[in-house]
């Protein structure tokens, strides 16, 4: 499990092809940008 890195304040993971891929699921009810990371199953708050 790798820790996400921040790019422009947005957490990213680097996949096997070494490209940057965001994992946002969008805005939640409270309008905070949150996501459950598919690679480490944690919720990140930018």
CHARMM-style PDB file with segment names, atoms N, HN, CA, C and O in Angstrom:
ATOM      1  N   UNK     1       0.843  -1.190   0.000  1.00  0.00      PROA
ATOM      2  CA  UNK     1       0.000   0.000   0.000  1.00  0.00      PROA
ATOM      3  C   UNK     1       0.885   1.249   0.000  1.00  0.00      PROA
ATOM      4  O   UNK     1       1.672   1.469   0.921  1.00  0.00      PROA
ATOM      5  N   UNK     2       0.744   2.042  -1.028  1.00  0.00      PROA
ATOM      6  HN  UNK     2       0.105   1.864  -1.776  1.00  0.00      PROA
ATOM      7  CA  UNK     2       1.543   3.253  -1.094  1.00  0.00      PROA
ATOM      8  C   UNK     2       0.732   4.431  -0.593  1.00  0.00      PROA
ATOM      9  O   UNK     2      -0.491   4.465  -0.724  1.00  0.00      PROA
ATOM     10  N   UNK     3       1.431   5.392  -0.018  1.00  0.00      PROA
ATOM     11  HN  UNK     3       2.425   5.364   0.089  1.00  0.00      PROA
ATOM     12  CA  UNK     3       0.752   6.603   0.435  1.00  0.00      PROA
ATOM     13  C   UNK     3       0.491   7.494  -0.774  1.00  0.00      PROA
ATOM     14  O   UNK     3       1.295   7.525  -1.705  1.00  0.00      PROA
ATOM     15  N   UNK     4      -0.619   8.213  -0.767  1.00  0.00      PROA
ATOM     16  HN  UNK     4      -1.272   8.188  -0.011  1.00  0.00      PROA
ATOM     17  CA  UNK     4      -0.879   9.118  -1.883  1.00  0.00      PROA
ATOM     18  C   UNK     4       0.097  10.279  -1.858  1.00  0.00      PROA
ATOM     19  O   UNK     4       0.570  10.679  -0.794  1.00  0.00      PROA
ATOM     20  N   UNK     5       0.394  10.811  -3.013  1.00  0.00      PROA
ATOM     21  HN  UNK     5       0.010  10.486  -3.878  1.00  0.00      PROA
ATOM     22  CA  UNK     5       1.201  12.017  -3.072  1.00  0.00      PROA
ATOM     23  C   UNK     5       0.289  13.163  -3.448  1.00  0.00      PROA
ATOM     24  O   UNK     5      -0.795  12.956  -3.993  1.00  0.00      PROA
ATOM     25  N   UNK     6       0.730  14.370  -3.156  1.00  0.00      PROA
ATOM     26  HN  UNK     6       1.611  14.539  -2.714  1.00  0.00      PROA
ATOM     27  CA  UNK     6      -0.096  15.527  -3.456  1.00  0.00      PROA
ATOM     28  C   UNK     6       0.397  16.213  -4.720  1.00  0.00      PROA
ATOM     29  O   UNK     6       1.594  16.449  -4.885  1.00  0.00      PROA
ATOM     30  N   UNK     7      -0.521  16.526  -5.594  1.00  0.00      PROA
ATOM     31  HN  UNK     7      -1.493  16.334  -5.460  1.00  0.00      PROA
ATOM     32  CA  UNK     7      -0.207  17.298  -6.786  1.00  0.00      PROA
ATOM     33  C   UNK     7      -1.267  18.377  -6.874  1.00  0.00      PROA
ATOM     34  O   UNK     7      -2.448  18.081  -7.057  1.00  0.00      PROA
ATOM     35  N   UNK     8      -0.851  19.621  -6.745  1.00  0.00      PROA
ATOM     36  HN  UNK     8       0.108  19.861  -6.597  1.00  0.00      PROA
ATOM     37  CA  UNK     8      -1.786  20.748  -6.714  1.00  0.00      PROA
ATOM     38  C   UNK     8      -2.820  20.587  -5.611  1.00  0.00      PROA
ATOM     39  O   UNK     8      -3.973  20.992  -5.761  1.00  0.00      PROA
ATOM     40  N   UNK     9      -2.391  19.982  -4.486  1.00  0.00      PROA
ATOM     41  HN  UNK     9      -1.455  19.652  -4.365  1.00  0.00      PROA
ATOM     42  CA  UNK     9      -3.287  19.829  -3.351  1.00  0.00      PROA
ATOM     43  C   UNK     9      -4.247  18.661  -3.473  1.00  0.00      PROA
ATOM     44  O   UNK     9      -5.112  18.481  -2.616  1.00  0.00      PROA
ATOM     45  N   UNK    10      -4.109  17.864  -4.523  1.00  0.00      PROA
ATOM     46  HN  UNK    10      -3.406  18.010  -5.220  1.00  0.00      PROA
ATOM     47  CA  UNK    10      -5.004  16.730  -4.736  1.00  0.00      PROA
ATOM     48  C   UNK    10      -4.215  15.437  -4.546  1.00  0.00      PROA
ATOM     49  O   UNK    10      -3.162  15.264  -5.159  1.00  0.00      PROA
ATOM     50  N   UNK    11      -4.710  14.525  -3.704  1.00  0.00      PROA
ATOM     51  HN  UNK    11      -5.566  14.666  -3.206  1.00  0.00      PROA
ATOM     52  CA  UNK    11      -3.983  13.275  -3.503  1.00  0.00      PROA
ATOM     53  C   UNK    11      -4.071  12.374  -4.733  1.00  0.00      PROA
ATOM     54  O   UNK    11      -5.137  12.217  -5.328  1.00  0.00      PROA
ATOM     55  N   UNK    12      -2.959  11.799  -5.094  1.00  0.00      PROA
ATOM     56  HN  UNK    12      -2.093  11.926  -4.610  1.00  0.00      PROA
ATOM     57  CA  UNK    12      -2.880  10.897  -6.236  1.00  0.00      PROA
ATOM     58  C   UNK    12      -2.091   9.671  -5.825  1.00  0.00      PROA
ATOM     59  O   UNK    12      -1.298   9.720  -4.885  1.00  0.00      PROA
ATOM     60  N   UNK    13      -2.305   8.590  -6.518  1.00  0.00      PROA
ATOM     61  HN  UNK    13      -2.950   8.551  -7.282  1.00  0.00      PROA
ATOM     62  CA  UNK    13      -1.403   7.453  -6.439  1.00  0.00      PROA
ATOM     63  C   UNK    13      -0.785   7.279  -7.818  1.00  0.00      PROA
ATOM     64  O   UNK    13      -1.399   7.621  -8.828  1.00  0.00      PROA
ATOM     65  N   UNK    14       0.419   6.752  -7.856  1.00  0.00      PROA
ATOM     66  HN  UNK    14       0.918   6.474  -7.035  1.00  0.00      PROA
ATOM     67  CA  UNK    14       1.065   6.463  -9.126  1.00  0.00      PROA
ATOM     68  C   UNK    14       0.798   4.996  -9.450  1.00  0.00      PROA
ATOM     69  O   UNK    14       1.143   4.114  -8.663  1.00  0.00      PROA
ATOM     70  N   UNK    15       0.189   4.733 -10.597  1.00  0.00      PROA
ATOM     71  HN  UNK    15      -0.091   5.450 -11.236  1.00  0.00      PROA
ATOM     72  CA  UNK    15      -0.131   3.354 -10.954  1.00  0.00      PROA
ATOM     73  C   UNK    15       1.090   2.671 -11.575  1.00  0.00      PROA
ATOM     74  O   UNK    15       2.170   3.257 -11.649  1.00  0.00      PROA
ATOM     75  N   UNK    16       0.904   1.429 -12.017  1.00  0.00      PROA
ATOM     76  HN  UNK    16       0.027   0.953 -11.957  1.00  0.00      PROA
ATOM     77  CA  UNK    16       2.022   0.642 -12.525  1.00  0.00      PROA
ATOM     78  C   UNK    16       2.661   1.239 -13.771  1.00  0.00      PROA
ATOM     79  O   UNK    16       3.831   0.979 -14.050  1.00  0.00      PROA
ATOM     80  N   UNK    17       1.906   2.036 -14.523  1.00  0.00      PROA
ATOM     81  HN  UNK    17       0.955   2.247 -14.296  1.00  0.00      PROA
ATOM     82  CA  UNK    17       2.472   2.653 -15.716  1.00  0.00      PROA
ATOM     83  C   UNK    17       3.124   3.994 -15.395  1.00  0.00      PROA
ATOM     84  O   UNK    17       3.555   4.722 -16.290  1.00  0.00      PROA
ATOM     85  N   UNK    18       3.187   4.309 -14.092  1.00  0.00      PROA
ATOM     86  HN  UNK    18       2.837   3.718 -13.365  1.00  0.00      PROA
ATOM     87  CA  UNK    18       3.827   5.527 -13.610  1.00  0.00      PROA
ATOM     88  C   UNK    18       3.141   6.794 -14.108  1.00  0.00      PROA
ATOM     89  O   UNK    18       3.787   7.831 -14.260  1.00  0.00      PROA
ATOM     90  N   UNK    19       1.849   6.716 -14.362  1.00  0.00      PROA
ATOM     91  HN  UNK    19       1.325   5.873 -14.239  1.00  0.00      PROA
ATOM     92  CA  UNK    19       1.107   7.908 -14.741  1.00  0.00      PROA
ATOM     93  C   UNK    19       0.297   8.375 -13.547  1.00  0.00      PROA
ATOM     94  O   UNK    19      -0.035   7.586 -12.661  1.00  0.00      PROA
ATOM     95  N   UNK    20      -0.018   9.658 -13.528  1.00  0.00      PROA
ATOM     96  HN  UNK    20       0.252  10.298 -14.247  1.00  0.00      PROA
ATOM     97  CA  UNK    20      -0.769  10.218 -12.418  1.00  0.00      PROA
ATOM     98  C   UNK    20      -2.254  10.033 -12.665  1.00  0.00      PROA
ATOM     99  O   UNK    20      -2.773  10.433 -13.707  1.00  0.00      PROA
ATOM    100  N   UNK    21      -2.934   9.426 -11.704  1.00  0.00      PROA
ATOM    101  HN  UNK    21      -2.511   9.101 -10.857  1.00  0.00      PROA
ATOM    102  CA  UNK    21      -4.373   9.236 -11.860  1.00  0.00      PROA
ATOM    103  C   UNK    21      -5.098   9.699 -10.608  1.00  0.00      PROA
ATOM    104  O   UNK    21      -4.812   9.212  -9.514  1.00  0.00      PROA
ATOM    105  N   UNK    22      -6.030  10.630 -10.749  1.00  0.00      PROA
ATOM    106  HN  UNK    22      -6.262  11.025 -11.638  1.00  0.00      PROA
ATOM    107  CA  UNK    22      -6.811  11.065  -9.599  1.00  0.00      PROA
ATOM    108  C   UNK    22      -7.834   9.998  -9.238  1.00  0.00      PROA
ATOM    109  O   UNK    22      -8.205   9.174 -10.073  1.00  0.00      PROA
ATOM    110  N   UNK    23      -8.290  10.018  -7.985  1.00  0.00      PROA
ATOM    111  HN  UNK    23      -7.989  10.688  -7.306  1.00  0.00      PROA
ATOM    112  CA  UNK    23      -9.306   9.045  -7.592  1.00  0.00      PROA
ATOM    113  C   UNK    23     -10.486   9.718  -6.904  1.00  0.00      PROA
ATOM    114  O   UNK    23     -11.046   9.184  -5.947  1.00  0.00      PROA
ATOM    115  N   UNK    24     -10.858  10.897  -7.403  1.00  0.00      PROA
ATOM    116  HN  UNK    24     -10.403  11.331  -8.181  1.00  0.00      PROA
ATOM    117  CA  UNK    24     -12.010  11.586  -6.838  1.00  0.00      PROA
ATOM    118  C   UNK    24     -13.291  10.841  -7.146  1.00  0.00      PROA
ATOM    119  O   UNK    24     -13.455  10.277  -8.228  1.00  0.00      PROA
ATOM    120  N   UNK    25     -14.191  10.845  -6.187  1.00  0.00      PROA
ATOM    121  HN  UNK    25     -14.058  11.303  -5.308  1.00  0.00      PROA
ATOM    122  CA  UNK    25     -15.532  10.335  -6.436  1.00  0.00      PROA
ATOM    123  C   UNK    25     -16.510  11.493  -6.519  1.00  0.00      PROA
ATOM    124  O   UNK    25     -17.700  11.288  -6.755  1.00  0.00      PROA
ATOM    125  N   UNK    26     -16.012  12.713  -6.324  1.00  0.00      PROA
ATOM    126  HN  UNK    26     -15.045  12.879  -6.131  1.00  0.00      PROA
ATOM    127  CA  UNK    26     -16.878  13.874  -6.436  1.00  0.00      PROA
ATOM    128  C   UNK    26     -17.120  14.539  -5.097  1.00  0.00      PROA
ATOM    129  O   UNK    26     -16.402  14.291  -4.128  1.00  0.00      PROA
ATOM    130  N   UNK    27     -18.123  15.376  -5.049  1.00  0.00      PROA
ATOM    131  HN  UNK    27     -18.706  15.578  -5.836  1.00  0.00      PROA
ATOM    132  CA  UNK    27     -18.435  16.108  -3.830  1.00  0.00      PROA
ATOM    133  C   UNK    27     -19.419  15.320  -2.983  1.00  0.00      PROA
ATOM    134  O   UNK    27     -20.334  14.682  -3.504  1.00  0.00      PROA
ATOM    135  N   UNK    28     -19.223  15.370  -1.668  1.00  0.00      PROA
ATOM    136  HN  UNK    28     -18.480  15.888  -1.244  1.00  0.00      PROA
ATOM    137  CA  UNK    28     -20.191  14.711  -0.793  1.00  0.00      PROA
ATOM    138  C   UNK    28     -21.309  15.677  -0.429  1.00  0.00      PROA
ATOM    139  O   UNK    28     -21.362  16.791  -0.949  1.00  0.00      PROA
ATOM    140  N   UNK    29     -22.192  15.261   0.453  1.00  0.00      PROA
ATOM    141  HN  UNK    29     -22.149  14.356   0.876  1.00  0.00      PROA
ATOM    142  CA  UNK    29     -23.355  16.074   0.807  1.00  0.00      PROA
ATOM    143  C   UNK    29     -22.971  17.434   1.371  1.00  0.00      PROA
ATOM    144  O   UNK    29     -23.691  18.414   1.181  1.00  0.00      PROA
ATOM    145  N   UNK    30     -21.842  17.495   2.060  1.00  0.00      PROA
ATOM    146  HN  UNK    30     -21.257  16.698   2.214  1.00  0.00      PROA
ATOM    147  CA  UNK    30     -21.420  18.739   2.690  1.00  0.00      PROA
ATOM    148  C   UNK    30     -20.571  19.598   1.765  1.00  0.00      PROA
ATOM    149  O   UNK    30     -20.015  20.611   2.191  1.00  0.00      PROA
ATOM    150  N   UNK    31     -20.470  19.201   0.510  1.00  0.00      PROA
ATOM    151  HN  UNK    31     -20.922  18.378   0.165  1.00  0.00      PROA
ATOM    152  CA  UNK    31     -19.733  19.956  -0.508  1.00  0.00      PROA
ATOM    153  C   UNK    31     -18.224  19.995  -0.268  1.00  0.00      PROA
ATOM    154  O   UNK    31     -17.522  20.839  -0.824  1.00  0.00      PROA
ATOM    155  N   UNK    32     -17.727  19.064   0.573  1.00  0.00      PROA
ATOM    156  HN  UNK    32     -18.297  18.379   1.025  1.00  0.00      PROA
ATOM    157  CA  UNK    32     -16.282  18.931   0.711  1.00  0.00      PROA
ATOM    158  C   UNK    32     -15.819  17.910  -0.314  1.00  0.00      PROA
ATOM    159  O   UNK    32     -16.486  16.901  -0.541  1.00  0.00      PROA
ATOM    160  N   UNK    33     -14.684  18.172  -0.927  1.00  0.00      PROA
ATOM    161  HN  UNK    33     -14.142  18.992  -0.743  1.00  0.00      PROA
ATOM    162  CA  UNK    33     -14.165  17.211  -1.885  1.00  0.00      PROA
ATOM    163  C   UNK    33     -13.476  16.097  -1.122  1.00  0.00      PROA
ATOM    164  O   UNK    33     -12.400  16.296  -0.558  1.00  0.00      PROA
ATOM    165  N   UNK    34     -14.094  14.922  -1.102  1.00  0.00      PROA
ATOM    166  HN  UNK    34     -14.967  14.760  -1.560  1.00  0.00      PROA
ATOM    167  CA  UNK    34     -13.514  13.779  -0.416  1.00  0.00      PROA
ATOM    168  C   UNK    34     -13.567  12.591  -1.353  1.00  0.00      PROA
ATOM    169  O   UNK    34     -14.316  12.587  -2.330  1.00  0.00      PROA
ATOM    170  N   UNK    35     -12.771  11.590  -1.049  1.00  0.00      PROA
ATOM    171  HN  UNK    35     -12.163  11.593  -0.256  1.00  0.00      PROA
ATOM    172  CA  UNK    35     -12.801  10.387  -1.857  1.00  0.00      PROA
ATOM    173  C   UNK    35     -12.328   9.218  -1.023  1.00  0.00      PROA
ATOM    174  O   UNK    35     -11.522   9.379  -0.106  1.00  0.00      PROA
ATOM    175  N   UNK    36     -12.827   8.055  -1.342  1.00  0.00      PROA
ATOM    176  HN  UNK    36     -13.481   7.924  -2.086  1.00  0.00      PROA
ATOM    177  CA  UNK    36     -12.283   6.837  -0.764  1.00  0.00      PROA
ATOM    178  C   UNK    36     -11.296   6.289  -1.782  1.00  0.00      PROA
ATOM    179  O   UNK    36     -11.663   5.966  -2.912  1.00  0.00      PROA
ATOM    180  N   UNK    37     -10.048   6.189  -1.369  1.00  0.00      PROA
ATOM    181  HN  UNK    37      -9.750   6.451  -0.451  1.00  0.00      PROA
ATOM    182  CA  UNK    37      -9.012   5.767  -2.293  1.00  0.00      PROA
ATOM    183  C   UNK    37      -9.148   4.278  -2.573  1.00  0.00      PROA
ATOM    184  O   UNK    37      -9.215   3.472  -1.645  1.00  0.00      PROA
ATOM    185  N   UNK    38      -9.187   3.916  -3.845  1.00  0.00      PROA
ATOM    186  HN  UNK    38      -9.132   4.571  -4.598  1.00  0.00      PROA
ATOM    187  CA  UNK    38      -9.360   2.521  -4.212  1.00  0.00      PROA
ATOM    188  C   UNK    38      -8.132   1.675  -3.883  1.00  0.00      PROA
ATOM    189  O   UNK    38      -8.236   0.457  -3.731  1.00  0.00      PROA
ATOM    190  N   UNK    39      -6.974   2.316  -3.774  1.00  0.00      PROA
ATOM    191  HN  UNK    39      -6.889   3.305  -3.898  1.00  0.00      PROA
ATOM    192  CA  UNK    39      -5.758   1.540  -3.529  1.00  0.00      PROA
ATOM    193  C   UNK    39      -5.455   1.354  -2.051  1.00  0.00      PROA
ATOM    194  O   UNK    39      -4.855   0.349  -1.670  1.00  0.00      PROA
ATOM    195  N   UNK    40      -5.862   2.315  -1.199  1.00  0.00      PROA
ATOM    196  HN  UNK    40      -6.349   3.132  -1.508  1.00  0.00      PROA
ATOM    197  CA  UNK    40      -5.547   2.149   0.218  1.00  0.00      PROA
ATOM    198  C   UNK    40      -6.783   2.220   1.099  1.00  0.00      PROA
ATOM    199  O   UNK    40      -6.678   2.159   2.324  1.00  0.00      PROA
ATOM    200  N   UNK    41      -7.957   2.350   0.481  1.00  0.00      PROA
ATOM    201  HN  UNK    41      -8.042   2.400  -0.514  1.00  0.00      PROA
ATOM    202  CA  UNK    41      -9.233   2.275   1.190  1.00  0.00      PROA
ATOM    203  C   UNK    41      -9.356   3.279   2.322  1.00  0.00      PROA
ATOM    204  O   UNK    41      -9.999   3.002   3.335  1.00  0.00      PROA
ATOM    205  N   UNK    42      -8.743   4.445   2.156  1.00  0.00      PROA
ATOM    206  HN  UNK    42      -8.221   4.670   1.333  1.00  0.00      PROA
ATOM    207  CA  UNK    42      -8.890   5.487   3.159  1.00  0.00      PROA
ATOM    208  C   UNK    42      -9.537   6.700   2.523  1.00  0.00      PROA
ATOM    209  O   UNK    42      -9.495   6.876   1.305  1.00  0.00      PROA
ATOM    210  N   UNK    43     -10.131   7.531   3.352  1.00  0.00      PROA
ATOM    211  HN  UNK    43     -10.165   7.388   4.341  1.00  0.00      PROA
ATOM    212  CA  UNK    43     -10.764   8.739   2.850  1.00  0.00      PROA
ATOM    213  C   UNK    43      -9.780   9.887   2.970  1.00  0.00      PROA
ATOM    214  O   UNK    43      -9.242  10.139   4.048  1.00  0.00      PROA
ATOM    215  N   UNK    44      -9.546  10.578   1.874  1.00  0.00      PROA
ATOM    216  HN  UNK    44      -9.983  10.373   0.999  1.00  0.00      PROA
ATOM    217  CA  UNK    44      -8.592  11.678   1.860  1.00  0.00      PROA
ATOM    218  C   UNK    44      -9.323  13.007   1.800  1.00  0.00      PROA
ATOM    219  O   UNK    44     -10.306  13.157   1.075  1.00  0.00      PROA
ATOM    220  N   UNK    45      -8.834  13.967   2.569  1.00  0.00      PROA
ATOM    221  HN  UNK    45      -8.035  13.845   3.158  1.00  0.00      PROA
ATOM    222  CA  UNK    45      -9.367  15.320   2.527  1.00  0.00      PROA
ATOM    223  C   UNK    45      -8.273  16.237   2.020  1.00  0.00      PROA
ATOM    224  O   UNK    45      -7.225  16.345   2.659  1.00  0.00      PROA
ATOM    225  N   UNK    46      -8.480  16.903   0.890  1.00  0.00      PROA
ATOM    226  HN  UNK    46      -9.331  16.816   0.372  1.00  0.00      PROA
ATOM    227  CA  UNK    46      -7.440  17.782   0.355  1.00  0.00      PROA
ATOM    228  C   UNK    46      -7.248  19.014   1.226  1.00  0.00      PROA
ATOM    229  OT1 UNK    46      -6.409  19.861   0.920  1.00  0.00      PROA
TER     230      UNK     46
END
